[in-house]
């Protein structure tokens, strides 16, 4: 039988934004939105139980799950380790506060005008033998594609040049806002940026809004340094370069220029940013490539993580 810690109350729960309340039980701690509590409770979801949880057609690092509330679907993401820790610890984490920090950060971003899915619930459950299983429930962005799919479509000529220009400009504008707010996204890559499919239609002349997802371990930095900004940007461009090396050419030189015009409209630092990003990428590239090769070779993709034991 799973043994809870002596005092399951987490200090971070005192920092939750308005509109949430906390439920605690021997087998888990749950923060849940007042607006969705009745619906999720009706499906059997609580501090200890998943209830009527279904497989989702969405995928993150691992398969995602969903709740069907009739007029809306909610997505449940189980936290999973990446890299070498995935084999050492599976889906267990030492820090039970991580999903609650993600809830608080997402709320702060939304209040600042950045589009990110509302967190409906955050939960930590003690694991047998030590550690915690962590879950996050968010509203689903219906009829959307990640930015990786967008640049794939751009490379195949499936989207017009006008859509290309608006999409890349919106990407630069989003990163400018994130860094202006002092946010460092811990996993800044195309898969964690979402676009509504309706915005990619030629007849739609509105601004292409990009949603930011998966804020785990992201953080606000009070005074964001140039090196931190560039490292964050390099993470994004490294992911795009990885796609290029897999057999395609996704972005043009004009796309990078368009991105930096939106990211640095005053034009005072983009040349130095780009020069240093490329220099560092070339210097560190082989090490990242080796790590990707190692993970691809030794990863056991048949093993499912994130399903707590009985």
Number of C-alpha atoms within 10 A of each C-alpha: 5 14 12 16 12 7 7 17 14 12 8 13 18 9 10 17 14 9 11 17 15 18 13 17 14 16 18 23 25 24 26 24 19 15 11 15 18 13 15 23 14 13 17 15 18 23 21 19 14 15 14 14 18 14 12 15 9 12 10 13 12 16 16 17 18 21 24 15 13 7 5 10 16 23 23 26 22 24 24 22 19 12 12 14 12 15 15 10 14 19 23 26 20 12 12 21 19 20 26 26 21 20 24 16 22 24 19 15 19 13 10 12 9 19 17 22 19 19 25 23 27 26 27 28 26 25 21 16 9 14 17 22 26 28 20 24 23 20 18 18 18 11 9 16 16 20 20 19 15 22 22 17 15 19 16 11 11 11 17 13 12 11 20 20 14 19 26 22 22 20 21 21 20 22 23 19 15 19 21 12 17 18 22 22 24 14 17 23 20 19 18 18 21 22 22 17 14 13 19 23 13 12 9 11 12 11 13 20 19 22 19 23 21 20 21 19 14 17 15 16 13 9 12 15 12 11 12 15 20 18 18 22 20 22 18 16 19 19 15 18 18 15 16 13 9 8 8 13 16 18 17 10 8 11 16 15 17 20 25 24 16 19 22 18 14 9 11 9 13 17 13 10 20 17 11 16 22 16 12 14 18 10 10 11 15 11 10 13 11 11 13 13 12 13 13 11 9 10 14 11 9 6 8 12 20 19 12 15 8 7
